[in-house]
């Protein structure tokens, strides 16, 4: 299924980021309007979208960001793993 980034932006704004509603809109080929959005974003359809996010059960359709998007590609899996370990330690102090 090929969907363009403008449609994903429109659905994300219209459905307030609701993953399931955005997915349903994409599946139903709902009409959308092209809007000017002043902030940086990437969608799941973009080459810059991190591969590690694509492997999530519910990957974000769109990522709004500030700064260097390339930082997401640098060892994302290792960083996510470290975050999981830190959260586990926080909730399991005996570790």
C-alpha positions in Angstrom: 0.0 0.0 0.0 1.5 3.3 -1.1 0.4 6.3 0.9 1.9 9.8 0.7 3.3 11.7 3.6 0.9 14.6 3.2 -2.0 12.2 3.7 -0.4 10.8 6.9 0.2 14.3 8.2 -3.5 15.2 7.5 -4.8 12.1 9.2 -2.4 12.5 12.2 -3.7 16.0 12.8 -7.4 15.1 12.1 -7.3 12.1 14.4 -5.1 13.7 17.1 -2.4 11.0 16.6 -4.8 8.1 17.3 -2.9 5.1 15.7 -5.9 3.0 14.9 -7.9 5.9 13.4 -5.0 6.9 11.2 -4.6 3.3 10.1 -8.3 3.1 9.3 -8.1 6.3 7.3 -5.2 5.0 5.3 -6.9 1.7 4.6 -10.1 3.4 3.5 -8.3 5.9 1.3 -10.1 8.8 3.1 -9.9 12.1 1.4 -7.3 14.5 2.8 -6.1 18.1 2.2 -2.6 19.2 1.7 -1.7 21.6 4.4 1.4 23.7 5.2 2.9 22.4 8.4 5.7 24.6 9.7 7.5 22.0 11.7 9.8 19.1 10.7 8.4 15.6 10.5 9.0 12.2 8.9 6.5 9.5 8.2 6.7 5.8 8.1 6.9 6.1 4.3 10.1 8.2 4.3 13.6 6.8 3.8 14.7 8.7 7.0 12.2 6.8 9.2 14.2 4.6 11.6 14.2 0.9 10.8 14.0 0.0 14.5 10.7 1.9 14.8 9.3 -0.1 11.8 9.8 -3.3 13.9 7.6 -2.1 16.7 4.1 -3.7 17.0 2.5 -0.2 16.5 5.1 2.0 14.8 4.3 5.7 14.8 2.8 6.8 11.5 4.6 10.1 11.9 7.3 11.6 14.0 7.5 15.3 14.7 11.0 16.5 15.7 13.4 19.3 16.2 17.1 19.0 15.7 19.1 16.3 13.9 16.9 13.5 12.8 19.9 11.4 12.0 20.4 10.9 15.7 17.5 8.5 15.6 19.4 6.2 13.3 22.5 6.0 15.5 22.3 2.9 17.6 18.5 3.3 18.2 18.1 -0.3 19.3 21.0 -0.1 21.8 19.5 3.1 23.2 16.1 1.6 23.5 17.5 -1.5 25.2 19.4 0.7 27.7 16.2 2.6 28.4 14.4 -0.7 29.1 17.1 -1.8 31.5 17.0 1.5 33.3 13.3 1.4 33.7 13.5 -2.2 34.9 16.1 -1.2 37.5 13.9 1.7 38.6 11.0 -0.6 39.3 13.1 -3.5 40.6 15.6 -1.9 42.9 17.0 -5.3 44.0 18.7 -5.7 40.6 
